[in-house]
Amino acid sequence: MVIDLHCHSLHSDGTDAPGRLALLGEEAKLTALCLTDHDTMGGTADFLAMQSQVKVRLLAGTELSCQFLGRSLHVLGLLVDPVDARFQARLEELRGRRDDRNRRMVARLAELGCAITLDDVQAHASTPLLSRVHFALALATRGFVKRPADAFARLIGDDCPGFVPREELSPAEASLWIREAGGVPVVAHPGRFAGAAFRWEDAMAELQRQGLEGLEGYYGEYRAAEQKYFIALAARLGMVVTGGSDYHGTHKPGLRLGRGSGGLKVPDELLERLETQQRFGSHH
């Protein structure tokens, strides 16, 4: 039995409607699927409304961008209450920060001779939430780069001249928000945060001190050695292990729900441990 606790709809940077994800989860014979759009729960109601039509358990989540050690770290909020008003207001504030960043990035790109407008970027997104994926598509469409991937490599990647960081959450703040909304804060794809030489022991222990309760030990693009390493690290620290494909539809064509790039199998007993953490975790 397999679960997938990490996927994206067109409400952030995926290409599938939330309802379609529920059907794909059913097709993939998953026992549970959690929707984790970036900084929004805009697709959650449509997603959960499909529950009567599918056997796969549909769960609510989100993925928040944080700043940690000078880089962007993603924190999953799994099993959050989908109608928590305070959490919704906090996500709204985050979107304001993102909008501000996007306006500044358009100005920075213009200074670099790559004049695109917010409308150009919006044309590649099906909801108001704009991410760097949409910037990359706009830059390619306007002919400033050959392919969207080149935009990340040359212009808008983390260390590139056209990148503008936004005022980011700290992991402690994100953890608190998630716990206060009834969820479990989990470090998303730690293997993707920094290069292979990065030593995670101290960093993960620090994140645990900041309130993170779990880490993604199974991930759509991990190599076998990474999976083994992060599962062992979680065991040493007493953190809960989660897993997911990080499915984005056609934006990440190699990944499938529940399967990742091929060998992903997230055991469904992880969900029981996650729910135990949710009930008896460090926040009670």
C-alpha positions as CSV (number, residue, x, y, z in Angstrom):
1,M,0.0,0.0,0.0
2,V,1.4,3.4,-1.1
3,I,0.7,7.0,-0.1
4,D,1.9,10.3,-1.6
5,L,2.1,13.3,0.8
6,H,3.6,15.9,-1.6
7,C,2.0,17.1,-4.9
8,H,1.1,20.4,-6.6
9,S,-1.9,21.6,-8.5
10,L,-2.4,24.6,-10.8
11,H,-3.1,26.7,-7.7
12,S,0.7,26.9,-7.3
13,D,3.2,25.6,-9.9
14,G,1.6,22.3,-11.0
15,T,-0.5,21.8,-14.2
16,D,-3.4,19.7,-12.9
17,A,-6.7,20.9,-11.4
18,P,-7.0,19.7,-7.8
19,G,-10.0,17.4,-8.7
20,R,-7.9,15.8,-11.4
21,L,-5.1,15.0,-8.8
22,A,-7.7,13.1,-6.7
23,L,-8.6,11.0,-9.8
24,L,-4.9,10.5,-10.6
25,G,-4.3,9.4,-7.0
26,E,-7.2,6.9,-7.4
27,E,-5.7,5.6,-10.7
28,A,-2.3,5.2,-9.0
29,K,-4.1,3.0,-6.4
30,L,-2.8,5.2,-3.6
31,T,-4.3,4.8,-0.1
32,A,-3.8,8.5,0.7
33,L,-2.8,11.7,-1.1
34,C,-2.0,15.1,0.4
35,L,-2.2,18.3,-1.7
36,T,0.7,20.6,-0.8
37,D,0.6,23.7,-3.0
38,H,3.2,26.5,-2.3
39,D,2.0,29.1,0.2
40,T,-1.6,28.6,-0.6
41,M,-4.6,26.3,0.1
42,G,-6.6,27.8,-2.7
43,G,-7.2,24.4,-4.3
44,T,-7.9,22.4,-1.1
45,A,-11.7,22.8,-1.1
46,D,-12.0,21.4,-4.7
47,F,-9.6,18.6,-3.9
48,L,-11.4,17.5,-0.7
49,A,-14.7,17.8,-2.4
50,M,-13.7,14.8,-4.5
51,Q,-13.6,12.5,-1.5
52,S,-17.0,11.1,-2.2
53,Q,-15.9,10.0,-5.6
54,V,-12.6,8.3,-4.8
55,K,-11.3,5.6,-2.3
56,V,-8.0,7.3,-1.8
57,R,-7.9,9.4,1.4
58,L,-7.6,13.0,0.5
59,L,-5.6,15.2,2.9
60,A,-4.9,18.9,3.2
61,G,-1.4,20.4,3.3
62,T,0.8,23.2,2.0
63,E,4.4,23.9,1.3
64,L,6.0,27.1,2.8
65,S,9.2,28.7,1.7
66,C,11.6,29.6,4.5
67,Q,15.0,31.1,4.8
68,F,17.6,28.8,6.5
69,L,21.4,29.2,6.4
70,G,21.0,31.9,3.7
71,R,19.1,29.6,1.3
72,S,15.6,28.7,0.6
73,L,14.2,25.8,2.6
74,H,10.8,24.3,2.0
75,V,8.6,23.2,4.9
76,L,5.6,21.0,4.4
77,G,2.6,21.6,6.6
78,L,0.9,18.2,6.5
79,L,-2.7,17.5,7.8
80,V,-3.4,21.2,8.5
81,D,-7.0,22.2,9.2
82,P,-8.2,23.3,5.8
83,V,-10.6,25.9,7.2
84,D,-8.4,27.4,9.9
85,A,-9.0,31.2,9.5
86,R,-5.8,32.4,11.1
87,F,-3.7,30.1,8.9
88,Q,-5.5,31.4,5.8
89,A,-4.8,35.0,6.9
90,R,-1.1,34.1,7.4
91,L,-0.9,32.6,3.9
92,E,-2.6,35.7,2.5
93,E,0.2,37.8,4.1
94,L,2.8,35.5,2.5
95,R,1.3,36.0,-0.9
96,G,1.6,39.8,-0.3
97,R,5.4,39.2,0.2
98,R,5.5,37.1,-2.9
99,D,3.7,39.8,-5.0
100,D,6.2,42.4,-3.7
101,R,9.1,40.2,-4.7
102,N,7.6,39.6,-8.2
103,R,7.3,43.3,-8.8
104,R,10.9,43.9,-7.8
105,M,12.1,40.9,-9.9
106,V,10.4,42.4,-13.0
107,A,12.3,45.7,-12.4
108,R,15.6,43.9,-11.8
109,L,15.2,41.9,-15.1
110,A,14.4,45.1,-17.0
111,E,17.7,46.5,-15.7
112,L,19.4,43.4,-17.1
113,G,17.9,44.1,-20.5
114,C,15.2,41.4,-20.2
115,A,12.1,43.5,-20.2
116,I,9.0,41.4,-19.3
117,T,5.8,42.6,-17.6
118,L,3.9,40.9,-14.8
119,D,1.2,40.3,-17.4
120,D,3.7,38.3,-19.4
121,V,4.4,36.2,-16.4
122,Q,0.7,35.9,-15.5
123,A,0.0,34.6,-19.0
124,H,1.8,31.4,-18.0
125,A,-0.1,30.8,-14.7
126,S,-3.7,29.7,-14.3
127,T,-4.1,31.3,-10.8
128,P,-2.8,34.6,-9.3
129,L,0.1,32.8,-7.5
130,L,3.2,33.5,-9.6
131,S,6.4,31.6,-9.1
132,R,9.8,31.5,-10.8
133,V,8.6,28.7,-13.0
134,H,6.2,31.3,-14.6
135,F,9.0,33.9,-14.9
136,A,11.1,31.3,-16.7
137,L,8.3,30.5,-19.2
138,A,7.8,34.3,-19.8
139,L,11.5,34.9,-20.4
140,A,11.6,32.0,-22.9
141,T,8.4,33.2,-24.7
142,R,9.9,36.7,-25.1
143,G,13.1,35.1,-26.5
144,F,15.5,36.3,-23.7
145,V,16.5,32.6,-23.1
146,K,16.2,29.5,-25.4
147,R,14.5,27.3,-22.8
148,P,12.9,27.9,-19.4
149,A,15.7,25.9,-17.8
150,D,18.2,28.5,-19.1
151,A,16.4,31.2,-17.2
152,F,17.1,29.5,-14.0
153,A,20.7,28.8,-14.9
154,R,21.5,32.3,-16.1
155,L,18.9,34.8,-14.7
156,I,16.6,33.8,-11.9
157,G,18.3,30.9,-10.1
158,D,19.2,31.5,-6.4
159,D,22.6,33.0,-7.1
160,C,21.8,34.7,-10.4
161,P,21.7,38.5,-11.2
162,G,17.9,38.6,-11.8
163,F,16.9,36.8,-8.6
164,V,15.3,38.9,-5.8
165,P,14.8,37.1,-2.5
166,R,11.5,37.7,-0.8
167,E,11.2,38.4,2.9
168,E,11.1,34.8,4.0
169,L,9.7,33.0,6.9
170,S,12.0,31.4,9.4
171,P,11.6,27.6,9.9
172,A,10.5,28.4,13.5
173,E,7.8,30.7,12.3
174,A,6.6,28.3,9.7
175,S,6.6,25.4,12.2
176,L,4.5,27.5,14.7
177,W,2.0,28.5,12.0
178,I,1.6,24.8,10.9
179,R,1.2,23.5,14.5
180,E,-1.3,26.2,15.4
181,A,-3.3,25.1,12.3
182,G,-3.3,21.5,13.7
183,G,-0.7,20.2,11.2
184,V,2.8,18.6,11.4
185,P,5.7,20.6,10.1
186,V,8.1,18.6,8.0
187,V,11.4,19.4,6.1
188,A,10.6,19.0,2.4
189,H,13.2,17.1,0.3
190,P,16.2,17.9,2.4
191,G,18.5,16.2,-0.2
192,R,17.5,19.1,-2.6
193,F,18.4,21.9,-0.2
194,A,22.2,21.9,-0.8
195,G,24.8,19.9,-2.6
196,A,25.7,16.3,-1.8
197,A,28.6,17.4,0.4
198,F,26.2,19.2,2.8
199,R,26.3,17.6,6.3
200,W,22.7,17.4,7.5
201,E,23.3,16.1,11.1
202,D,23.7,19.5,12.8
203,A,21.4,21.4,10.4
204,M,18.5,18.9,10.9
205,A,19.0,19.0,14.7
206,E,18.8,22.8,14.6
207,L,15.6,22.6,12.5
208,Q,14.2,20.2,15.1
209,R,15.0,22.8,17.8
210,Q,13.1,25.3,15.6
211,G,10.0,23.1,15.9
212,L,10.2,20.8,12.8
213,E,8.8,17.4,13.7
214,G,9.6,15.4,10.6
215,L,11.5,15.1,7.3
216,E,10.8,13.8,3.9
217,G,12.7,10.5,3.8
218,Y,11.1,9.2,0.6
219,Y,11.1,11.6,-2.3
220,G,10.4,11.4,-6.1
221,E,13.9,12.2,-7.2
222,Y,16.1,10.7,-4.4
223,R,18.7,8.1,-5.2
224,A,18.5,5.0,-3.0
225,A,21.5,6.2,-0.9
226,E,19.8,9.5,-0.1
227,Q,16.6,7.7,0.9
228,K,18.5,5.4,3.2
229,Y,20.5,8.3,4.7
230,F,17.5,10.5,5.5
231,I,15.4,7.7,7.0
232,A,18.4,6.8,9.3
233,L,18.9,10.4,10.2
234,A,15.2,10.8,11.2
235,A,15.5,7.7,13.3
236,R,18.5,9.0,15.1
237,L,16.8,12.3,15.9
238,G,13.4,10.8,16.7
239,M,11.7,12.7,13.8
240,V,8.7,11.4,11.9
241,V,9.4,10.3,8.3
242,T,7.1,11.3,5.4
243,G,7.4,10.9,1.6
244,G,6.0,12.1,-1.7
245,S,6.6,12.4,-5.4
246,D,6.5,16.3,-5.6
247,Y,4.3,15.7,-8.7
248,H,3.9,18.9,-10.7
249,G,2.2,17.6,-13.8
250,T,3.9,18.6,-17.1
251,H,6.2,21.0,-15.3
252,K,8.2,18.0,-13.9
253,P,7.5,15.5,-16.7
254,G,9.6,12.7,-15.1
255,L,7.5,12.4,-12.0
256,R,4.3,10.4,-11.4
257,L,2.0,10.5,-8.4
258,G,3.0,7.8,-6.0
259,R,5.9,6.7,-8.2
260,G,8.2,9.7,-8.5
261,S,10.7,9.1,-11.2
262,G,10.1,5.3,-11.0
263,G,11.1,3.6,-7.8
264,L,9.3,5.6,-5.2
265,K,7.2,3.6,-2.7
266,V,6.0,5.5,0.4
267,P,4.7,2.9,2.8
268,D,1.3,3.8,4.1
269,E,2.1,3.1,7.8
270,L,4.0,6.4,7.7
271,L,0.7,8.1,7.7
272,E,-0.3,6.4,11.0
273,R,2.9,7.7,12.6
274,L,2.2,11.1,11.2
275,E,-1.3,11.2,12.6
276,T,0.1,10.0,16.0
277,Q,2.6,12.9,15.8
278,Q,-0.3,15.2,15.0
279,R,-2.3,14.1,18.1
280,F,0.6,13.8,20.6
281,G,3.3,15.9,19.0
282,S,5.5,18.4,20.8
283,H,2.8,21.1,20.6
284,H,0.4,19.8,23.2
